[in-house]
């Protein structure tokens, strides 16, 4: 299946799963900054799954070298910039640091 068709299928599945809440998306077009309101299912793509996979397994403690082999990243710096830490994970880490003071 080609990537555009795959991404349309993912959007269809997300729509049927109920991911219809509206989200804000910032874009720049012709030098003008825009804030668009679009349904969440329209924002999902194969890249979303790849990034979520990397982030979730990184948070679960899977060794970075193993994840890099799967995602195709060649440096730890690039991988760390790629994964997104969840807000609750950041807050939990913050509390853990405070417990040692």
N, C-alpha and C positions, 0 to 999 in steps of 0.2 A: 504494500500500500504506500502511495507517495505521501510525503509529509503534509501537504495542504489537505488532502483527503483525511488523513489521520487526525489532524487538528480539528477538522469539522466534526468528525465522529466524537472526539473527546468533548467538544462543546455540546453536542447533542446529548451525550450521556449525562453531563453535568446539569443540563437543563432538566432532563427527566428526573434527576436526583434531587431537584429542588434548589439548586444554587442560583436563585433568581433575584436575590437582594441586590439593591443598587450600590455600586462602589464609585468612589471618585478616582479619576485618573488624570494626572497632570501631563500635558503635552506642550511642545513649542512648535508652532506652525508659522512659517514666514516671519519669524522673529517675535511673534505674539505668543504670550503664555496663556494657555487655556486650561480650564478645569472641566473635564467631561464627566457626566454621570452615565454609567453603563451597567447592565446586569453582569453579575460576577461570572456567570457561565461563559460570557463572551471574552473574558480575560484569560481563560485557561487554555494551555497549549501543551505540547509534548515537553517543552522546556520547563513548564511548571512542575511536571512530574519528576523530571531529572533533578531539579533544584530541591524539591521536597524530599526526594530519596536521599540525596547527599546530606541535607540538614538533619533529617530524622536519624539516620544511622550514625552521623557524627555525634549527635547528642546521646545516643545509646552507647557510645564508647567504642565503636568499631575503629580499629586502627586507621589513621589517616592514609597511610601507604596503601592499604587495601582499597579504601574508597577512591583514592586517586587512580588506581588501576582500572576501576570500573567506570569512573566519570571521564577519564582521559586527561586529567590535569597533570602537568609535569612538575609543578612546584607547589610546596605547601602554602606559600604566600598566595598564589592564585586560587588554591582550593579554599583557604580561609576567607578570602574576599568573596568567594562564590556562595558559601553556605550562609544561611541567615539564622542567627540565634533568635529563638522565640523570646518574647518579652518576659514571660514567666521564668524562663531559664536564667535570664540576666538578673532578675530580681532575686531568685533563689541563691544565685552565686553571691550577690551583694549581701544578703542576710548571712550567708555562711562566713564571709570575710568579717562581718561585724561581730559574729559570735566569738571570734578569737581575740577581740580587743578587751 
